[in-house]
Amino acid sequence: MVNVTTSPSSNATPEGLTERGLVVLGQREEYDYNYFALVLGVPLILIIILGNVLVCLSVLTERSLKTATNYFIISLSVADLLLAVLVLPLYVYSEFLGGTWTLSTYICDALMTMDVMLCTASILNLCAISVDRYIAVVVPLKYNRNQFSLRQLVLITATWVLSLGVASPVIFGLNQVPGRNPTVCKLENDSFVVYSSVCSFFVPCPVMLFLYYWMFRGLRRWSSGRRRSQLTRGRKRSLSLRLSSALQRENAGVRAGAKEKVVYLMPTALSPMSPSAVSMASPTVALGVEDKQQDGLGAGVAESDPMTTQMDSVSDADPTERPPRQGKILKENGLAHAKATKRGRRNSKSSRVSGRERKAMKVLPVVVGVFLACWTPFFVVHVTNVLCVSCKISPTLISVVTWLGYVNSAVNPIIYTAFNAEFRNVFHKLLCCRA
């Protein structure tokens, strides 16, 4: 992004002058051709174009992939796709000629502008995706993954506006400096190199790392809460089984002429002992026992394990009696069941969202690792080359880190889609030309 063309330093020889790969012999010009640039550059361009076109087509043609998050991935793919179409061909051409720029300086400035803007847009889109993921993990109930909201529109628009703002000084003449070498295409203003590096990397990178760190913390808290919830449900299930076993033994021991107990459901709110009772299995339903040889309700209390707090009350009644207000009990039980079902659905939805995000976050180490591996050497080398006058950074190293930054555009579609089964299925369908 900062220095598109690089080559060995100039040196004079008796036969002619070598300037950035250009050898002048009399009136004839010969180039020190770099075939490795073609071998690496052409496949890289094709991979970037193919991968990002597949991403865009997948989201646009598959209904299930039209989610809020995937619109960020489309924005990222568009940036990488434009980089492969508008920037990389000229870069590969220049590298093939040994780093010599043979076109006009105006085309060079346009190339520099697009290079800075699209590389910045790619990085800022990665940052926007981290913001979106952070919201989805930390506040999942406020995140609607199936609807493109104003927040997503603002983030994507800001990404492109900021990218254009960072790169615009080049197209407005910043690169037109006195004594400029027309055979070299690079950013001529050292201050702009530092400015663009700060805006494109040294600010977005800490933001991404900070958000990913808090995402990991949020997922850790979610996992801890999920384990506690599973433990609580296990205890409730155990208590329910113990109570059920006790009641079965009680009913199995009924003899002719002995006390016969009938179990029925009663809301805790109507049970005489409900104010002091605690129900771990259900907040709205209590178990009552009807004694057929005693009169009245709530005359006796059955023995129970101290932990078996599901038994809110034990009631004794005449064999011919029914529990009072049975119709109301059934009605209120029905309402309570409906409310409990609604709450359960909300909790289940929240659990599904958290589970989905937890599964998606498994790719976070790959995202952060690849991003840092591709872009950190690029910006560190170029900023050091500008700020450290005494540092002798070889043109080969500059070329390597520049290629490494461009490789990130080929890796992005793999990272954000290869771990998604829906994307893989649609890719396979598109590549096999199946409807």
C-alpha positions in Angstrom: 0.0 0.0 0.0 2.7 2.4 0.9 5.3 1.6 -1.8 3.9 -0.2 -4.8 7.1 -0.8 -6.7 10.5 -1.8 -5.4 13.7 -3.0 -6.9 17.5 -3.1 -6.2 19.2 0.2 -5.7 20.7 2.1 -8.6 24.3 1.4 -9.6 26.5 2.5 -12.5 28.4 0.1 -14.7 30.7 0.6 -17.7 28.2 -0.8 -20.1 25.3 1.3 -18.9 23.1 2.5 -16.1 20.8 0.2 -14.0 17.9 2.1 -12.5 15.3 0.0 -10.7 15.7 -2.9 -13.1 16.0 -0.7 -16.2 19.3 -1.2 -18.1 20.1 1.4 -20.8 22.5 0.3 -23.5 23.0 3.1 -26.1 19.5 3.8 -27.4 18.2 0.3 -26.4 16.4 -0.4 -23.1 16.4 -3.8 -21.5 14.6 -4.8 -18.4 15.7 -7.2 -15.6 12.5 -9.3 -15.9 11.2 -10.8 -12.6 9.4 -14.0 -13.7 8.7 -14.9 -10.0 6.4 -11.9 -9.9 4.2 -13.4 -12.6 4.3 -16.9 -11.0 3.1 -15.5 -7.7 1.1 -12.5 -8.9 -1.2 -14.0 -11.5 -2.5 -16.9 -9.4 -2.9 -14.6 -6.4 -5.1 -12.3 -8.5 -7.2 -15.2 -9.8 -7.6 -16.6 -6.3 -8.7 -13.2 -4.8 -11.2 -12.7 -7.7 -12.6 -16.2 -7.5 -12.9 -16.3 -3.7 -14.5 -12.9 -3.3 -16.9 -13.3 -6.3 -18.1 -16.6 -4.8 -18.7 -14.9 -1.4 -20.7 -12.1 -3.0 -22.8 -14.5 -5.2 -23.4 -16.8 -2.3 -24.9 -14.0 -0.1 -26.9 -12.5 -3.0 -28.4 -15.8 -4.2 -28.9 -17.8 -1.0 -31.7 -16.5 1.3 -30.3 -18.2 4.4 -27.0 -16.2 4.0 -28.7 -12.8 3.8 -27.8 -11.9 7.4 -26.5 -8.7 9.0 -23.0 -10.1 9.5 -22.7 -11.3 6.0 -23.3 -7.8 4.6 -20.0 -6.8 6.3 -18.3 -9.8 4.6 -19.7 -8.6 1.3 -18.2 -5.1 1.9 -14.9 -6.8 2.8 -15.1 -8.9 -0.4 -15.8 -5.9 -2.5 -12.7 -4.1 -1.2 -10.5 -7.1 -1.8 -12.1 -7.7 -5.2 -11.4 -4.1 -6.4 -7.9 -4.4 -5.1 -7.3 -7.5 -7.2 -8.8 -5.8 -10.3 -7.6 -2.2 -10.1 -4.3 -2.4 -8.2 -2.6 -5.8 -8.4 -2.3 -6.1 -12.2 -0.3 -2.9 -12.4 1.7 -3.9 -9.4 2.5 -7.3 -10.9 3.4 -5.6 -14.2 5.8 -3.2 -12.5 7.4 -6.0 -10.5 7.8 -8.1 -13.6 9.8 -5.3 -15.2 12.1 -5.3 -12.2 10.3 -2.6 -10.3 10.4 0.0 -13.2 7.4 2.2 -13.8 6.8 2.8 -17.5 3.4 4.6 -17.4 2.6 8.2 -16.6 2.9 9.7 -13.1 -0.8 10.5 -13.2 -1.6 6.8 -13.5 0.9 6.2 -10.7 -1.0 8.7 -8.5 -4.3 7.1 -9.3 -2.8 3.7 -8.5 -1.4 4.9 -5.2 -4.8 6.4 -4.3 -6.7 3.2 -5.0 -4.1 1.1 -3.3 -4.2 3.2 -0.1 -8.0 3.4 -0.1 -8.7 -0.3 -0.8 -6.1 -1.6 1.6 -7.5 0.7 4.3 -11.1 -0.3 3.4 -10.1 -4.0 3.7 -8.6 -3.4 7.2 -11.4 -1.2 8.4 -14.0 -3.8 7.2 -12.2 -6.3 9.4 -12.4 -3.8 12.2 -16.2 -3.3 11.5 -16.7 -7.0 11.6 -15.1 -7.2 15.0 -17.5 -4.4 16.2 -20.4 -6.4 14.9 -19.2 -9.6 16.5 -18.7 -7.8 19.8 -22.3 -6.6 19.8 -23.6 -10.1 18.9 -21.6 -11.7 21.7 -21.8 -9.2 24.5 -25.5 -8.1 24.0 -27.0 -10.9 22.0 -30.6 -10.0 22.9 -30.2 -6.6 21.3 -28.6 -8.1 18.1 -30.8 -9.1 15.2 -28.7 -11.2 12.9 -31.5 -11.6 10.3 -32.1 -7.9 9.6 -29.8 -5.3 8.2 -30.1 -2.4 10.7 -29.1 1.2 10.7 -26.0 0.3 12.8 -24.6 -1.9 10.2 -25.3 0.6 7.5 -23.5 3.3 9.4 -20.5 1.1 10.1 -20.1 0.0 6.4 -20.6 3.6 5.1 -18.1 4.9 7.7 -15.6 2.3 6.6 -15.6 3.5 3.0 -15.8 7.2 3.7 -12.8 7.0 6.1 -10.9 4.9 3.6 -11.4 7.5 0.9 -10.6 10.3 3.3 -7.2 8.7 4.1 -6.2 8.2 0.5 -7.6 11.4 -1.1 -4.5 13.6 -0.5 -2.6 11.5 -3.1 -5.0 12.1 -5.9 -5.1 15.9 -5.1 -1.4 16.3 -5.9 0.4 15.3 -2.7 2.6 13.0 -4.7 3.6 15.6 -7.2 6.9 16.8 -5.8 9.9 18.5 -7.5 12.6 16.2 -8.8 10.3 13.2 -8.8 11.7 10.1 -10.6 9.1 9.1 -13.2 10.5 5.5 -13.3 9.5 4.9 -9.7 5.9 4.7 -8.5 5.7 5.2 -4.8 4.4 7.6 -2.1 6.8 10.5 -2.2 5.7 12.3 1.0 7.1 10.6 4.1 4.7 12.3 6.4 1.8 10.9 4.4 3.3 7.4 4.8 3.2 7.8 8.6 -0.3 9.3 8.5 -1.8 6.6 6.3 -0.1 3.9 8.3 -1.6 5.2 11.6 -5.1 5.6 10.1 -5.0 2.3 8.2 -3.4 0.0 10.8 -2.0 1.4 14.1 -5.4 2.7 15.2 -7.8 -0.1 13.8 -5.5 -2.9 15.0 -5.7 -2.1 18.8 -9.4 -1.6 18.4 -9.8 -5.1 16.9 -7.6 -6.7 19.6 -9.5 -4.9 22.4 -12.9 -6.0 21.0 -11.8 -9.5 20.5 -10.4 -9.6 24.1 -13.7 -8.5 25.5 -15.5 -11.1 23.3 -13.4 -13.8 24.7 -14.2 -12.6 28.2 -17.9 -12.5 27.3 -17.8 -16.0 25.9 -16.0 -17.2 29.0 -18.7 -15.7 31.3 -21.4 -17.2 29.0 -19.8 -20.7 29.2 -19.5 -20.4 33.0 -23.1 -19.5 33.3 -24.1 -22.2 30.9 -22.3 -24.8 33.1 -24.0 -23.5 36.2 -27.4 -23.7 34.5 -26.8 -27.2 33.4 -25.7 -28.1 37.0 -28.9 -26.5 38.3 -31.1 -28.4 35.8 -29.3 -31.6 36.8 -30.1 -31.0 40.4 -33.8 -30.2 39.6 -34.0 -33.4 37.6 -32.5 -35.4 40.4 -35.0 -33.9 42.9 -37.9 -34.6 40.6 -36.9 -38.2 40.3 -36.5 -38.6 44.1 -39.9 -37.1 44.7 -41.5 -39.2 42.0 -40.0 -42.3 43.5 -41.2 -41.4 47.0 -44.7 -40.9 45.8 -44.7 -44.1 43.9 -43.6 -46.0 47.0 -46.3 -44.2 49.0 -49.1 -45.2 46.5 -47.7 -48.7 46.2 -48.2 -49.2 49.9 -51.9 -48.5 49.9 -54.0 -51.2 51.6 -57.7 -51.8 51.8 -59.1 -49.7 54.7 -55.8 -47.8 55.0 -55.2 -44.3 54.1 -55.3 -43.7 50.4 -53.5 -40.7 49.0 -54.2 -39.2 45.6 -51.7 -36.8 44.0 -53.0 -33.8 42.2 -51.5 -30.5 40.8 -52.1 -27.3 42.6 -50.6 -23.8 41.9 -48.3 -22.6 44.6 -50.3 -19.4 44.9 -53.4 -21.4 46.1 -51.6 -23.8 48.4 -51.9 -23.1 52.1 -48.2 -23.6 52.6 -47.0 -21.9 49.5 -45.7 -18.7 51.1 -43.0 -20.7 52.9 -42.4 -23.2 50.2 -39.8 -23.1 47.5 -40.2 -25.0 44.2 -37.0 -25.7 42.3 -38.7 -27.6 39.5 -41.4 -25.1 38.6 -42.3 -21.7 40.0 -46.0 -22.1 39.2 -46.9 -25.7 40.0 -46.9 -27.6 43.4 -47.6 -31.1 44.3 -50.4 -31.8 46.8 -51.5 -35.1 48.4 -55.1 -35.8 49.2 -55.8 -38.0 52.3 -59.1 -39.8 51.9 -59.7 -40.4 55.6 -59.3 -36.9 57.1 -61.3 -33.8 56.6 -60.0 -30.4 55.5 -57.1 -29.3 53.5 -53.6 -28.8 54.8 -54.1 -30.8 57.9 -50.9 -32.8 57.7 -47.4 -32.5 56.3 -45.6 -35.4 54.7 -42.0 -36.1 55.6 -39.6 -35.2 52.9 -35.9 -34.8 52.3 -34.7 -31.3 53.3 -33.6 -30.8 49.7 -36.8 -32.0 48.2 -38.4 -28.6 48.2 -40.8 -29.3 45.3 -43.5 -30.5 47.7 -45.1 -27.3 48.6 -48.0 -28.7 50.5 -49.7 -31.9 51.6 -53.5 -31.8 51.9 -55.9 -34.2 53.4 -59.5 -34.4 52.2 -62.6 -36.5 52.3 -62.7 -39.3 49.7 -65.7 -37.8 48.1 -64.3 -34.3 48.0 -62.4 -32.6 45.2 -59.8 -29.9 45.7 -61.6 -26.6 46.0 -61.8 -24.3 43.0 -60.5 -27.1 40.7 -61.7 -25.2 37.6 -59.8 -22.2 38.6 -56.7 -24.3 39.5 -56.7 -25.8 36.0 -57.3 -22.5 34.4 -54.5 -20.8 36.4 -52.2 -23.8 35.7 -52.9 -23.4 32.0 -52.0 -19.7 32.1 -48.9 -20.5 34.2 -47.9 -23.1 31.7 -48.4 -20.7 28.8 -46.3 -18.0 30.5 -43.6 -20.6 31.4 -43.6 -21.8 27.8 -43.2 -18.2 26.5 -40.3 -17.6 28.9 -38.7 -20.9 27.9 -38.9 -19.9 24.3 -37.2 -16.6 25.0 -34.5 -18.3 27.0 -34.1 -20.9 24.2 -33.8 -18.2 21.6 -31.1 -16.4 23.8 -29.3 -19.8 24.2 -29.4 -20.4 20.4 -27.9 -17.0 19.7 -25.2 -17.4 22.3 -24.5 -20.9 21.0 -24.2 -19.7 17.4 -21.9 -16.9 18.4 -19.8 -19.2 20.5 -19.4 -21.6 17.6 -18.5 -18.7 15.3 -16.0 -17.4 17.7 -13.9 -20.5 17.4 -12.4 -18.9 14.3 -11.2 -15.8 16.2 -7.7 -16.9 16.9 -7.3 -17.6 13.1 -8.7 -14.2 12.2 -6.4 -12.3 14.6 -3.4 -14.4 13.8 -3.7 -14.1 10.0 -4.5 -10.4 10.2 -1.4 -9.7 12.4 0.8 -12.0 10.3 -0.1 -10.3 7.0 -0.2 -6.6 8.0 2.1 -6.0 10.9 5.4 -6.6 9.0 4.0 -4.5 6.1 3.4 -1.4 8.2 6.3 -1.8 10.6 8.8 -2.1 7.7 7.4 0.9 5.7 7.1 3.2 8.7 10.6 2.2 9.9 12.0 2.9 6.4 10.6 6.4 6.6 11.4 7.3 10.2 14.8 5.6 10.6 17.2 7.3 8.1 20.1 5.2 9.2 18.2 1.9 8.9 19.1 0.2 5.6 16.1 -1.8 4.7 16.6 -3.9 1.6 14.2 -3.5 -1.4 13.7 -7.3 -1.3 12.3 -7.1 2.3 10.0 -4.3 1.2 8.7 -6.3 -1.7 8.1 -9.4 0.5 6.0 -7.6 3.1 4.1 -5.8 0.3 3.2 -9.2 -1.2 2.3 -10.4 2.3 -0.2 -7.6 2.7 -1.9 -8.4 -0.6 -2.1 -12.1 0.3 -4.5 -11.2 3.1 -7.1 -10.3 0.5 -6.9 -13.9 -0.7 -7.1 -15.4 2.7 -10.1 -13.3 4.0 -12.7 -15.3 2.0 -11.3 -18.5 3.3 -11.3 -17.4 6.9 -14.8 -16.0 7.0 -16.5 -18.7 4.9 -14.6 -22.0 5.1 -15.7 -22.3 8.7 -19.3 -21.9 7.7 -21.1 -25.0 6.5 -23.8 -22.9 4.6 -21.1 -21.0 2.7 -19.3 -24.2 1.8 -22.5 -25.8 0.5 -23.3 -22.7 -1.7 -19.8 -22.6 -2.9 -20.0 -26.2 -4.0 -23.3 -25.6 -5.7 -22.0 -22.5 -7.6 -18.8 -24.2 -8.6 -20.7 -27.3 -9.8 -23.3 -25.1 -11.6 -26.2 -26.7 -9.8 -29.5 -25.0 -9.3 
